[in-house]
Amino acid sequence: MTSTRHKWADRVEISPYKTERQCSRCEMVMVSRHEFDGGRELHWKEFWRDCDRLDNGTGTPPCDARLEKANG
């Protein structure tokens, strides 16, 4: 079984430390965060859908292509 790949839109800079991209197939939002802690630069990604944070511990959650299925 193969899963549908995300189709990410262009990134939108929310602040100098945060950018967002939305998948046009499932509406998941990928948030890239950049912060500093004691002189160290920290980078991480968060994934959100329907106001819920998705964290499967293995990287990017799969795309369910809900918009493509709804449109037929």
Residue pairs with C-beta under 8 A, 6 or more apart in sequence:
3 62
3 63
4 25
4 26
4 62
4 63
4 64
4 65
4 68
5 63
6 23
6 25
6 26
6 28
6 30
6 60
6 63
7 23
7 24
7 25
7 63
8 21
8 22
8 23
8 24
8 30
9 21
9 22
9 23
9 24
10 21
11 19
11 20
11 21
11 32
12 19
12 20
12 21
13 19
14 20
16 34
17 33
17 34
17 35
18 31
18 32
18 33
18 34
19 31
19 32
20 29
20 30
20 31
20 32
21 29
21 30
21 32
22 28
22 29
22 30
23 29
23 30
23 63
24 67
25 63
25 65
25 66
25 67
25 68
26 49
26 63
26 64
26 65
26 66
26 67
27 49
27 50
27 66
27 67
28 47
28 48
28 49
28 54
28 61
28 63
29 47
29 48
29 49
30 45
30 46
30 47
30 60
31 45
31 46
31 47
31 48
32 43
32 44
32 45
33 42
33 43
33 44
33 45
33 46
34 41
34 42
34 43
35 41
35 42
36 42
45 60
46 53
46 55
47 53
47 54
47 55
47 60
47 61
48 54
54 61
